[in-house]
Amino acid sequence: MSDIDPTENAHSDYERAARAAEAINNIILREAFGLLKDGYIAGIRTCDPKDDAGRYRFTVALNAVDAVERHLKAVVNTGLLSAAQTSELSTPPRRWVPRF
């Protein structure tokens, strides 16, 4: 049996979720993601039709920005789930007792 408290990991997940939520709700970060995406899309559109490598690089960069946003959202969702599980563990289960 391990000596690790299951609620300890849940608390760290909740703290990570709070930080990720702050990042997602940060106006400057959202603006930066938007400008990056717009710049990469503009780069894709202005590439020479024969420049496959250039379009590919812009597409990879656009996918990287999307991956960062998805990761932040996943951390938030994991923290919310962890918080729900922690509250579920802290309350004793209700038992059904028949009444006669």
TIMI-2910 file (N, C-alpha, C, CB; in pm, 1 decimal, decimal comma, always signed):
<rs>
+----------+----------+----------+----------+----------+----------+----------+----------+----------+----------+----------+----------+------+
!      n_x !      n_y !      n_z !     ca_x !     ca_y !     ca_z !      c_x !      c_y !      c_z !     cb_x !     cb_y !     cb_z ! resn !
+----------+----------+----------+----------+----------+----------+----------+----------+----------+----------+----------+----------+------+
!    +84,1 !   -117,1 !     +0,0 !     +0,0 !     +0,0 !     +0,0 !    +88,9 !   +123,7 !     +0,0 !    -95,9 !     -0,4 !   +121,4 !  Met !
!    +47,1 !   +227,0 !    -66,7 !   +129,3 !   +347,9 !    -75,1 !    +90,8 !   +446,8 !    +34,3 !   +114,8 !   +413,6 !   -213,5 !  Ser !
!   +185,1 !   +534,5 !    +64,0 !   +163,7 !   +636,0 !   +167,1 !   +110,9 !   +766,6 !   +109,6 !   +292,5 !   +662,0 !   +241,8 !  Asp !
!    +75,3 !   +766,7 !    -17,0 !    +30,3 !   +888,8 !    -82,5 !   -118,4 !   +910,1 !    -55,9 !    +58,1 !   +882,9 !   -234,2 !  Ile !
!   -149,6 !  +1029,7 !    -14,6 !   -288,6 !  +1066,5 !    +11,5 !   -356,4 !  +1098,4 !   -121,5 !   -297,5 !  +1188,2 !   +109,5 !  Asp !
!   -468,9 !  +1033,0 !   -155,1 !   -532,9 !  +1059,6 !   -284,2 !   -586,0 !  +1202,0 !   -296,4 !   -645,8 !   +962,4 !   -306,1 !  Pro !
!   -614,3 !  +1266,0 !   -184,5 !   -664,1 !  +1403,4 !   -193,1 !   -551,2 !  +1502,7 !   -219,6 !   -737,2 !  +1441,1 !    -64,5 !  Thr !
!   -425,3 !  +1462,9 !   -193,0 !   -312,1 !  +1552,5 !   -218,6 !   -297,6 !  +1579,5 !   -367,9 !   -181,7 !  +1492,6 !   -162,6 !  Glu !
!   -308,1 !  +1475,6 !   -448,9 !   -300,3 !  +1492,2 !   -593,8 !   -418,9 !  +1573,1 !   -643,6 !   -295,2 !  +1355,4 !   -664,4 !  Asn !
!   -532,2 !  +1554,3 !   -582,7 !   -651,2 !  +1629,3 !   -622,8 !   -632,9 !  +1777,7 !   -595,8 !   -775,2 !  +1577,1 !   -549,1 !  Ala !
!   -571,2 !  +1811,9 !   -483,7 !   -548,0 !  +1952,7 !   -452,2 !   -451,6 !  +2015,7 !   -552,4 !   -493,0 !  +1967,3 !   -309,4 !  His !
!   -347,4 !  +1942,0 !   -589,7 !   -253,4 !  +1998,4 !   -686,8 !   -320,0 !  +2012,7 !   -823,3 !   -127,2 !  +1910,1 !   -697,7 !  Ser !
!   -407,7 !  +1918,7 !   -859,7 !   -483,6 !  +1931,4 !   -984,6 !   -574,2 !  +2053,5 !   -979,6 !   -567,0 !  +1804,6 !  -1011,1 !  Asp !
!   -633,2 !  +2076,8 !   -864,0 !   -721,5 !  +2192,6 !   -849,9 !   -642,6 !  +2322,6 !   -861,3 !   -796,1 !  +2187,4 !   -715,7 !  Tyr !
!   -523,2 !  +2325,9 !   -802,6 !   -438,8 !  +2445,6 !   -812,2 !   -394,1 !  +2468,9 !   -956,3 !   -315,7 !  +2432,6 !   -720,0 !  Glu !
!   -356,7 !  +2361,5 !  -1025,4 !   -318,8 !  +2373,8 !  -1166,6 !   -436,8 !  +2423,2 !  -1249,3 !   -268,2 !  +2238,9 !  -1221,5 !  Arg !
!   -555,3 !  +2374,6 !  -1217,2 !   -674,9 !  +2417,8 !  -1289,9 !   -701,7 !  +2565,4 !  -1268,2 !   -796,3 !  +2336,1 !  -1246,9 !  Ala !
!   -680,0 !  +2611,8 !  -1146,4 !   -701,1 !  +2753,7 !  -1118,1 !   -603,0 !  +2839,9 !  -1196,4 !   -687,2 !  +2781,2 !   -968,1 !  Ala !
!   -478,5 !  +2795,8 !  -1203,3 !   -379,3 !  +2871,7 !  -1281,3 !   -410,9 !  +2868,5 !  -1429,8 !   -238,7 !  +2816,2 !  -1257,5 !  Arg !
!   -453,9 !  +2753,2 !  -1479,6 !   -488,6 !  +2742,8 !  -1622,2 !   -610,8 !  +2827,7 !  -1653,4 !   -514,7 !  +2595,7 !  -1661,6 !  Ala !
!   -706,8 !  +2832,5 !  -1560,9 !   -825,0 !  +2916,6 !  -1582,5 !   -786,7 !  +3063,9 !  -1586,2 !   -929,5 !  +2892,2 !  -1472,5 !  Ala !
!   -691,5 !  +3103,2 !  -1500,3 !   -642,6 !  +3241,3 !  -1504,3 !   -578,5 !  +3271,1 !  -1639,3 !   -541,6 !  +3266,7 !  -1390,5 !  Glu !
!   -502,8 !  +3174,8 !  -1692,3 !   -437,1 !  +3195,3 !  -1821,8 !   -539,7 !  +3204,7 !  -1933,6 !   -338,0 !  +3081,5 !  -1850,7 !  Ala !
!   -639,6 !  +3118,4 !  -1929,7 !   -742,9 !  +3120,8 !  -2033,5 !   -820,2 !  +3251,7 !  -2029,1 !   -839,1 !  +3002,1 !  -2017,2 !  Ile !
!   -847,8 !  +3301,1 !  -1909,6 !   -926,2 !  +3423,7 !  -1895,2 !   -841,7 !  +3550,6 !  -1906,2 !   -998,0 !  +3422,8 !  -1762,7 !  Asn !
!   -710,7 !  +3535,5 !  -1920,0 !   -622,4 !  +3650,9 !  -1933,8 !   -642,8 !  +3713,9 !  -2071,5 !   -473,7 !  +3609,7 !  -1913,4 !  Asn !
!   -680,8 !  +3838,8 !  -2073,4 !   -712,9 !  +3908,3 !  -2197,7 !   -589,9 !  +3918,0 !  -2287,8 !   -768,1 !  +4048,4 !  -2168,1 !  Ile !
!   -475,0 !  +3944,8 !  -2229,3 !   -353,2 !  +3960,1 !  -2309,1 !   -314,8 !  +3828,0 !  -2375,1 !   -237,3 !  +4011,3 !  -2221,4 !  Ile !
!   -328,2 !  +3717,4 !  -2302,1 !   -294,9 !  +3587,3 !  -2359,6 !   -393,0 !  +3550,1 !  -2470,0 !   -294,2 !  +3479,3 !  -2250,9 !  Leu !
!   -521,3 !  +3575,7 !  -2448,2 !   -620,2 !  +3548,1 !  -2553,4 !   -591,8 !  +3631,1 !  -2677,8 !   -762,7 !  +3576,7 !  -2502,6 !  Arg !
!   -555,2 !  +3757,6 !  -2656,3 !   -521,7 !  +3844,9 !  -2768,8 !   -397,9 !  +3792,5 !  -2842,5 !   -497,7 !  +3989,5 !  -2719,7 !  Glu !
!   -299,2 !  +3745,1 !  -2767,2 !   -177,7 !  +3691,3 !  -2828,7 !   -208,8 !  +3567,2 !  -2911,9 !    -73,5 !  +3657,6 !  -2720,9 !  Ala !
!   -290,5 !  +3477,6 !  -2857,3 !   -329,9 !  +3359,0 !  -2935,0 !   -403,6 !  +3399,9 !  -3061,9 !   -418,7 !  +3265,2 !  -2850,3 !  Phe !
!   -492,5 !  +3495,8 !  -3050,7 !   -567,4 !  +3542,4 !  -3167,7 !   -476,5 !  +3603,4 !  -3273,0 !   -672,2 !  +3643,7 !  -3125,9 !  Gly !
!   -381,1 !  +3686,7 !  -3228,3 !   -288,4 !  +3747,6 !  -3323,9 !   -198,9 !  +3642,7 !  -3389,5 !   -202,3 !  +3853,2 !  -3254,2 !  Leu !
!   -153,9 !  +3545,1 !  -3312,3 !    -73,9 !  +3438,0 !  -3370,4 !   -152,6 !  +3361,4 !  -3476,3 !    -26,1 !  +3342,6 !  -3261,4 !  Leu !
!   -275,2 !  +3324,9 !  -3441,4 !   -358,1 !  +3250,4 !  -3536,7 !   -383,3 !  +3331,9 !  -3663,2 !   -491,6 !  +3211,1 !  -3472,2 !  Lys !
!   -418,5 !  +3458,9 !  -3644,5 !   -444,1 !  +3544,9 !  -3760,6 !   -319,4 !  +3559,5 !  -3846,9 !   -492,8 !  +3683,2 !  -3715,2 !  Asp !
!   -203,9 !  +3574,8 !  -3783,4 !    -79,2 !  +3586,4 !  -3857,7 !    -45,1 !  +3460,3 !  -3934,4 !    +32,9 !  +3620,0 !  -3764,5 !  Gly !
!    -65,3 !  +3345,4 !  -3871,5 !    -36,0 !  +3219,0 !  -3939,4 !   -132,6 !  +3193,9 !  -4054,7 !    -42,1 !  +3103,0 !  -3840,1 !  Tyr !
!   -258,8 !  +3226,3 !  -4033,9 !   -356,3 !  +3209,2 !  -4141,9 !   -324,9 !  +3303,8 !  -4257,6 !   -499,7 !  +3233,7 !  -4090,1 !  Ile !
!   -286,6 !  +3426,7 !  -4225,1 !   -247,4 !  +3521,0 !  -4330,7 !   -123,7 !  +3469,7 !  -4404,0 !   -220,1 !  +3661,8 !  -4271,4 !  Ala !
!    -30,0 !  +3411,1 !  -4330,7 !    +88,4 !  +3353,8 !  -4394,2 !    +54,9 !  +3239,5 !  -4487,6 !   +184,8 !  +3306,1 !  -4289,8 !  Gly !
!    -40,3 !  +3156,3 !  -4447,1 !    -83,9 !  +3046,0 !  -4532,7 !   -146,3 !  +3100,5 !  -4660,7 !   -184,4 !  +2955,3 !  -4458,2 !  Ile !
!   -227,1 !  +3203,9 !  -4646,4 !   -296,4 !  +3260,4 !  -4763,4 !   -201,7 !  +3332,0 !  -4858,9 !   -404,4 !  +3357,0 !  -4718,2 !  Arg !
!    -94,9 !  +3392,0 !  -4805,7 !     -5,1 !  +3468,9 !  -4892,0 !   +111,5 !  +3386,7 !  -4946,0 !    +48,4 !  +3587,4 !  -4816,6 !  Thr !
!   +121,6 !  +3261,4 !  -4904,5 !   +229,5 !  +3176,5 !  -4955,5 !   +213,5 !  +3155,6 !  -5105,4 !   +231,6 !  +3040,6 !  -4882,4 !  Cys !
!   +326,5 !  +3140,2 !  -5169,5 !   +325,6 !  +3104,8 !  -5311,8 !   +259,8 !  +2966,9 !  -5327,7 !   +471,6 !  +3104,7 !  -5371,1 !  Asp !
!   +178,1 !  +2949,0 !  -5430,2 !   +113,0 !  +2818,4 !  -5447,9 !   +210,7 !  +2701,1 !  -5458,2 !    +27,5 !  +2821,6 !  -5571,2 !  Pro !
!   +332,5 !  +2728,6 !  -5499,4 !   +431,0 !  +2620,9 !  -5512,9 !   +511,2 !  +2598,6 !  -5384,7 !   +525,7 !  +2651,6 !  -5627,5 !  Lys !
!   +490,9 !  +2683,9 !  -5285,0 !   +567,8 !  +2676,1 !  -5160,7 !   +498,0 !  +2584,8 !  -5060,4 !   +587,5 !  +2816,5 !  -5100,3 !  Asp !
!   +508,9 !  +2455,6 !  -5082,8 !   +446,3 !  +2359,4 !  -4991,8 !   +510,9 !  +2360,8 !  -4853,5 !   +454,1 !  +2219,1 !  -5050,6 !  Asp !
!   +641,3 !  +2376,9 !  -4848,1 !   +711,4 !  +2376,0 !  -4719,9 !   +670,6 !  +2496,8 !  -4635,3 !   +864,1 !  +2375,3 !  -4741,9 !  Ala !
!   +652,8 !  +2611,2 !  -4696,5 !   +611,6 !  +2730,8 !  -4623,2 !   +472,3 !  +2716,1 !  -4565,0 !   +616,6 !  +2852,2 !  -4713,6 !  Gly !
!   +380,1 !  +2667,2 !  -4646,7 !   +243,0 !  +2645,6 !  -4596,0 !   +242,3 !  +2541,4 !  -4484,9 !   +148,7 !  +2601,1 !  -4710,4 !  Arg !
!   +326,2 !  +2439,3 !  -4501,1 !   +333,6 !  +2335,3 !  -4399,0 !   +383,1 !  +2393,4 !  -4266,0 !   +426,2 !  +2221,3 !  -4445,3 !  Tyr !
!   +485,2 !  +2478,8 !  -4270,5 !   +537,3 !  +2539,4 !  -4147,2 !   +431,1 !  +2625,6 !  -4078,6 !   +662,1 !  +2624,4 !  -4178,0 !  Arg !
!   +357,3 !  +2703,6 !  -4157,5 !   +250,3 !  +2784,1 !  -4098,4 !   +141,2 !  +2695,4 !  -4037,9 !   +189,6 !  +2877,7 !  -4204,2 !  Phe !
!   +109,8 !  +2586,7 !  -4106,1 !     +6,4 !  +2495,4 !  -4055,6 !    +51,3 !  +2429,2 !  -3925,5 !    -26,8 !  +2387,8 !  -4160,9 !  Thr !
!   +176,5 !  +2389,3 !  -3917,9 !   +229,4 !  +2328,5 !  -3795,2 !   +224,9 !  +2429,0 !  -3680,5 !   +374,4 !  +2278,2 !  -3816,9 !  Val !
!   +262,2 !  +2553,3 !  -3708,2 !   +259,8 !  +2656,5 !  -3604,7 !   +116,8 !  +2683,3 !  -3557,4 !   +323,6 !  +2786,4 !  -3657,2 !  Ala !
!    +22,0 !  +2685,6 !  -3650,6 !   -118,9 !  +2705,6 !  -3615,7 !   -169,6 !  +2590,3 !  -3529,5 !   -205,1 !  +2718,8 !  -3743,0 !  Leu !
!   -130,7 !  +2468,4 !  -3564,8 !   -170,5 !  +2352,0 !  -3484,6 !   -108,3 !  +2355,7 !  -3345,8 !   -130,8 !  +2222,7 !  -3555,4 !  Asn !
!    +12,7 !  +2409,7 !  -3333,9 !    +77,8 !  +2419,9 !  -3202,6 !     +2,5 !  +2516,4 !  -3111,7 !   +223,9 !  +2465,6 !  -3218,3 !  Ala !
!    -42,2 !  +2628,2 !  -3165,9 !   -119,9 !  +2724,1 !  -3086,0 !   -250,2 !  +2659,6 !  -3040,9 !   -148,8 !  +2853,6 !  -3167,0 !  Val !
!   -316,1 !  +2587,2 !  -3132,0 !   -439,4 !  +2517,2 !  -3094,8 !   -414,1 !  +2412,2 !  -2987,5 !   -502,2 !  +2451,7 !  -3217,6 !  Asp !
!   -299,9 !  +2343,2 !  -2996,1 !   -267,7 !  +2240,6 !  -2896,7 !   -247,9 !  +2302,5 !  -2758,2 !   -141,5 !  +2163,3 !  -2938,6 !  Ala !
!   -185,3 !  +2418,8 !  -2751,5 !   -166,4 !  +2486,3 !  -2622,5 !   -301,8 !  +2524,9 !  -2562,7 !    -76,9 !  +2612,2 !  -2639,0 !  Val !
!   -390,8 !  +2578,0 !  -2645,0 !   -524,3 !  +2615,4 !  -2595,5 !   -600,7 !  +2491,5 !  -2547,3 !   -605,0 !  +2688,2 !  -2706,3 !  Glu !
!   -593,8 !  +2382,0 !  -2623,5 !   -662,7 !  +2258,7 !  -2581,8 !   -605,6 !  +2206,0 !  -2451,1 !   -651,6 !  +2150,7 !  -2691,0 !  Arg !
!   -473,3 !  +2214,9 !  -2434,9 !   -411,1 !  +2166,6 !  -2311,5 !   -457,9 !  +2247,8 !  -2191,1 !   -258,2 !  +2172,4 !  -2322,7 !  His !
!   -463,6 !  +2378,7 !  -2205,0 !   -510,6 !  +2462,1 !  -2093,7 !   -654,4 !  +2426,5 !  -2056,1 !   -500,9 !  +2611,7 !  -2130,4 !  Leu !
!   -738,2 !  +2404,9 !  -2155,6 !   -877,3 !  +2367,5 !  -2127,3 !   -885,2 !  +2229,9 !  -2062,0 !   -960,5 !  +2368,9 !  -2256,3 !  Lys !
!   -799,3 !  +2138,0 !  -2104,1 !   -799,1 !  +2004,1 !  -2043,8 !   -754,3 !  +2010,0 !  -1897,8 !   -707,0 !  +1909,2 !  -2123,6 !  Ala !
!   -657,7 !  +2094,9 !  -1867,1 !   -612,0 !  +2109,6 !  -1727,9 !   -724,9 !  +2165,3 !  -1641,8 !   -487,2 !  +2202,5 !  -1720,0 !  Val !
!   -798,7 !  +2261,4 !  -1694,0 !   -912,0 !  +2318,0 !  -1619,8 !  -1016,6 !  +2209,1 !  -1594,1 !   -975,3 !  +2437,2 !  -1697,9 !  Val !
!  -1049,6 !  +2132,0 !  -1697,6 !  -1150,3 !  +2027,0 !  -1681,3 !  -1104,5 !  +1919,1 !  -1585,1 !  -1183,8 !  +1964,9 !  -1815,4 !  Asn !
!   -976,7 !  +1883,7 !  -1588,4 !   -922,7 !  +1784,5 !  -1495,0 !   -931,9 !  +1835,0 !  -1351,4 !   -776,7 !  +1751,0 !  -1530,2 !  Thr !
!   -902,0 !  +1962,3 !  -1331,5 !   -910,6 !  +2019,7 !  -1197,4 !  -1052,7 !  +2024,3 !  -1146,2 !   -852,2 !  +2158,5 !  -1196,1 !  Gly !
!  -1146,7 !  +2056,0 !  -1234,5 !  -1287,0 !  +2057,7 !  -1192,5 !  -1334,0 !  +1918,1 !  -1155,2 !  -1375,7 !  +2115,1 !  -1303,3 !  Leu !
!  -1293,0 !  +1820,1 !  -1233,6 !  -1329,0 !  +1681,7 !  -1203,1 !  -1264,3 !  +1637,3 !  -1072,9 !  -1287,3 !  +1588,3 !  -1317,7 !  Leu !
!  -1139,7 !  +1676,5 !  -1052,9 !  -1068,9 !  +1641,7 !   -930,5 !  -1135,4 !  +1705,3 !   -808,8 !   -922,6 !  +1685,1 !   -939,6 !  Ser !
!  -1179,4 !  +1829,9 !   -823,4 !  -1247,6 !  +1896,4 !   -711,6 !  -1378,2 !  +1825,7 !   -679,0 !  -1274,5 !  +2044,4 !   -744,4 !  Ala !
!  -1449,0 !  +1782,1 !   -781,1 !  -1574,2 !  +1710,7 !   -758,1 !  -1548,2 !  +1577,3 !   -688,3 !  -1648,3 !  +1687,9 !   -890,8 !  Ala !
!  -1443,3 !  +1508,2 !   -729,7 !  -1410,1 !  +1381,1 !   -666,8 !  -1365,5 !  +1400,6 !   -522,9 !  -1301,8 !  +1309,8 !   -745,6 !  Gln !
!  -1293,1 !  +1507,7 !   -495,0 !  -1248,7 !  +1535,6 !   -358,1 !  -1367,8 !  +1562,9 !   -267,7 !  -1152,1 !  +1655,0 !   -355,5 !  Thr !
!  -1463,0 !  +1641,7 !   -316,5 !  -1580,5 !  +1668,7 !   -234,0 !  -1663,4 !  +1542,0 !   -215,6 !  -1666,1 !  +1779,9 !   -296,8 !  Ser !
!  -1660,8 !  +1455,9 !   -315,7 !  -1733,6 !  +1329,6 !   -305,5 !  -1668,3 !  +1239,5 !   -200,9 !  -1738,5 !  +1258,4 !   -442,6 !  Glu !
!  -1535,0 !  +1241,8 !   -193,2 !  -1464,2 !  +1160,2 !    -94,5 !  -1480,6 !  +1214,6 !    +47,1 !  -1316,4 !  +1152,3 !   -129,6 !  Leu !
!  -1497,1 !  +1345,2 !    +60,3 !  -1505,2 !  +1404,0 !   +193,6 !  -1642,5 !  +1385,9 !   +258,2 !  -1471,7 !  +1550,8 !   +186,5 !  Ser !
!  -1745,7 !  +1360,4 !   +179,1 !  -1878,0 !  +1339,2 !   +236,3 !  -1903,7 !  +1188,9 !   +246,1 !  -1988,1 !  +1409,4 !   +150,9 !  Thr !
!  -1952,5 !  +1143,9 !   +359,0 !  -1978,0 !  +1000,6 !   +372,7 !  -2095,1 !   +958,1 !   +284,1 !  -2006,7 !   +964,8 !   +519,8 !  Pro !
!  -2089,3 !   +835,8 !   +235,7 !  -2199,5 !   +790,8 !   +151,1 !  -2327,9 !   +775,0 !   +232,7 !  -2163,5 !   +658,1 !    +82,4 !  Pro !
!  -2438,2 !   +804,4 !   +170,5 !  -2566,6 !   +790,2 !   +238,9 !  -2609,1 !   +644,8 !   +230,8 !  -2675,2 !   +883,7 !   +176,8 !  Arg !
!  -2655,5 !   +595,1 !   +336,9 !  -2699,3 !   +456,7 !   +341,8 !  -2850,6 !   +452,9 !   +347,7 !  -2637,7 !   +382,9 !   +462,6 !  Arg !
!  -2903,2 !   +359,8 !   +278,0 !  -3047,2 !   +342,4 !   +278,6 !  -3083,3 !   +251,6 !   +394,6 !  -3098,0 !   +284,4 !   +143,8 !  Trp !
!  -3167,7 !   +302,7 !   +480,1 !  -3211,4 !   +225,8 !   +595,4 !  -3362,8 !   +213,9 !   +585,2 !  -3166,9 !   +292,7 !   +731,2 !  Val !
!  -3412,6 !    +90,9 !   +580,7 !  -3557,3 !    +74,1 !   +568,5 !  -3626,5 !   +117,3 !   +697,5 !  -3592,6 !    -72,4 !   +535,1 !  Pro !
!  -3743,1 !   +173,5 !   +680,7 !  -3823,6 !   +212,3 !   +797,0 !  -3938,5 !   +112,2 !   +810,6 !  -3878,1 !   +359,8 !   +782,9 !  Arg !
!  -3958,8 !    +71,9 !   +930,8 !  -4066,1 !    -25,2 !   +959,1 !  -4180,9 !    +40,2 !  +1029,0 !  -4014,7 !   -140,6 !  +1043,3 !  Phe !
+----------+----------+----------+----------+----------+----------+----------+----------+----------+----------+----------+----------+------+
</rs>
